[in-house]
Amino acid sequence: MKLLFLGFFISVIISTLLILLSTLFSKKTILDREKASPFECGFDPKNTSRIPFSIRFFLIAIVFLIFDIEISILLPLGIISNSSPPLIWMGAGGSFLFAVTLGLFYEWKESTLDWIT
């Protein structure tokens, strides 16, 4: 137990040090604002440096990731089915699928899944 706590403590210290070092070395100041802007030989930029991004695409991608992760949680049910009674794992899987289906209907009702609106 002490070895586990020591390993956890050392990993937290190393993570904290890495985060502190990265914030110290990558600190942006107001004086470096010109370095972040596009440079075209002193002329005004021909077009914007930002590419337009579809918010609808972003929302659908996020919803896909959420449901994909939720479905991947169901994968261990095959392993659990050998070691526990069928009523328990079918109840757990069924309730989880019910919650995922409710989430899908909610997203559909909020018209998040509509690509063109």
N, C-alpha and C positions, 0 to 999 in steps of 0.2 A: 504494500500500500504506500509505503514511504517512497519507493522507487517510482511509482506511478505519479504521485504528487510532485516529486522532484522533476520528472520529465515534463509534466504539465507546466510547472513553474518556469522551467528553462525555455520552453517553447513560447510562453507568453512574453518573457523578457526579450527573446530574440525577435519576436513579431513586433513588439513595441519599439525596439531599437531600429528595426528596418523602416517602420512607419515614420519615426522621428527623423531619420536620416533622409528619407525621400522628401519629406516636407521642407527640410532645411535646404537641400540642394536644388529643389525645383520651385523655390519661392518666386513668384512673379511680383514685380513691383510696378508702380504706375510709370516709372521711368522707362521701362521696357515695353511700353505699349506699342511702339512703332515696330518692334521686332515681330509682333504677332500679326501685323497687317501685311497684306500682299504688296509687293514692290514691283512696279512696272516702270522703271527708269524715270521716276518723277512725274509721270503722267497720271491722270485719273484712271482708275481701273476700268477695263473694257466691260466687264460684267462682274456680278457679285461673286465672291469667293465661296459663298455658301450654296450648296445644292438644295433645291426645294425637296422637302420630304413629306410624304403622305402620312398624315396622322391616322387615317383609316387603316393603312397597311400596318403601322406600328401597333394599333390596338388589336388587330386580328392576330398579329404575330405573338403578342403578349398572351392573348386568350388561348392560342394554340399551345404555347409553352406551359401555361398553367394546367390545361387539361391533359397535356402529355405527361407532365410530372404526376398528376393525380392518377392517371391510368397506370403509370409505372409502379405506383405504390401497390396496385393490385397483383403484381407479378408474384410476390411471395405466397399468395394464397395456395398455389400448387404445392408448395413445400409444407405449408401448414396443414393441408388436407390429409396428409398421412399421419400426423401426430395428434390431431384433436378431433373431437366428434364433428360430424358433418353439420349439425345444427349451428354450432358456434361459428365456423368459418363461412358458412353460407349466410348466416345472419350478418356477420361483419362485412362481408363482400357486398351483400345486397343493400345494406344501409349506406355503404360508401358509394355504390353505384347510384343509389337514390339521391344522395347529396350532389354527386357530379351532374346528374340529370337535372336537378333543380337549378344548379348553377348555369347549365346550358340554356334552360328555358328563361332564366333571368336575363342572360346576355342577349337572347333572341328578343325578349320583350323590350329591352332597352335599345334595340336596334344597333347593337355594337357589331353584330355579325353581318350587317348590310354593307356591301362593298361600295355601292353607289347610292348616295342619298341626296 
